[in-house]
């Protein structure tokens, strides 16, 4: 009988020694902002992994932009129903999203 393996989480963990470097990267433009890049190297000088924070920022910006669009649509709907308390709460939340979005520029 051949039973297929079932994913069950981490099967093994160990501590390994690596060199972590943190460098600035980018031209300082909107398309290529200055940011930190984390790199992990073995002791033979081989690059093992790299984490460029721009990718996380791009994802966050896309998520926030989508939320701003949906929130704006919801405010329009609530305005039509004359629920001004709801509009005030949504406007406050929208302002927080816009502020968060501005922090990624």
C-alpha distance (Angstrom), angle and dihedral (degrees) to the residues before:
residue distance angle dihedral
X1 . . .
X2 3.81 . .
X3 3.81 110.9 .
X4 3.83 113.3 -168.2
X5 3.81 116.9 -129.0
X6 3.79 115.7 -99.3
X7 3.82 120.0 -144.4
X8 3.78 108.1 -119.1
X9 3.78 107.9 165.5
X10 3.77 128.2 -93.9
X11 3.79 114.0 -0.1
X12 3.77 96.4 179.8
X13 3.79 138.7 14.3
X14 3.76 131.6 179.8
X15 3.74 139.7 166.7
X16 3.78 114.5 -108.7
X17 3.76 128.7 -175.4
X18 3.80 117.1 -122.7
X19 3.76 137.0 159.1
X20 3.80 114.0 -115.1
X21 3.80 118.0 -157.5
X22 3.80 126.0 -172.8
X23 3.80 117.1 -158.3
X24 3.77 137.7 170.2
X25 3.79 115.4 -116.4
X26 3.79 133.1 179.6
X27 3.77 141.7 64.6
X28 3.81 95.5 -105.8
X29 3.80 94.4 -110.8
X30 3.80 128.0 125.4
X31 3.81 90.5 -105.6
X32 3.81 93.5 43.5
X33 3.82 108.7 27.4
X34 3.78 122.6 -176.0
X35 3.80 109.2 -99.1
X36 3.78 143.1 152.7
X37 3.78 120.0 -90.2
X38 3.80 119.5 -162.4
X39 3.79 117.3 -152.8
X40 3.79 129.1 -174.3
X41 3.79 119.8 -153.5
X42 3.78 135.2 -177.8
X43 3.80 120.4 -130.3
X44 3.81 91.4 -96.9
X45 3.82 90.9 62.8
X46 3.81 95.5 -103.8
X47 3.82 114.9 144.9
X48 3.81 107.5 -124.8
X49 3.82 102.3 177.1
X50 3.79 142.3 -9.9
X51 3.81 130.0 -156.0
X52 3.80 114.4 -163.4
X53 3.81 109.5 -169.4
X54 3.83 91.5 -150.3
X55 3.80 90.6 77.6
X56 3.81 91.4 56.0
X57 3.81 90.1 46.4
X58 3.81 91.8 50.7
X59 3.80 90.8 51.9
X60 3.80 91.7 47.4
X61 3.80 91.5 49.5
X62 3.81 91.5 51.3
X63 3.81 91.4 49.0
X64 3.81 93.0 47.4
X65 3.83 92.2 46.5
X66 3.81 89.7 53.1
X67 3.81 91.2 48.4
X68 3.82 91.7 48.8
X69 3.80 90.6 51.8
X70 3.81 92.8 48.6
X71 3.81 92.0 44.7
X72 3.82 91.3 51.0
X73 3.82 90.0 51.4
X74 3.81 90.6 48.8
X75 3.82 91.7 50.6
X76 3.82 89.2 53.9
X77 3.81 90.1 51.6
X78 3.80 93.0 48.4
X79 3.81 91.6 47.3
X80 3.80 89.4 56.6
X81 3.82 89.2 55.1
X82 3.85 91.9 50.5
X83 3.84 92.0 -125.6
X84 3.79 95.0 147.8
X85 3.82 94.1 172.7
X86 3.78 88.3 56.7
X87 3.80 90.5 48.2
X88 3.81 91.2 52.5
X89 3.81 92.0 51.6
X90 3.79 93.1 46.1
X91 3.81 92.2 46.1
X92 3.80 90.1 53.2
X93 3.81 91.0 50.3
X94 3.81 90.3 46.7
X95 3.81 91.0 52.0
X96 3.82 89.5 52.9
X97 3.81 90.7 51.3
X98 3.81 91.9 48.6
X99 3.81 89.2 49.6
X100 3.81 91.0 50.0
X101 3.82 89.7 48.3
X102 3.81 90.9 52.6
X103 3.79 90.8 54.9
X104 3.83 90.3 64.3
X105 3.80 95.3 59.9
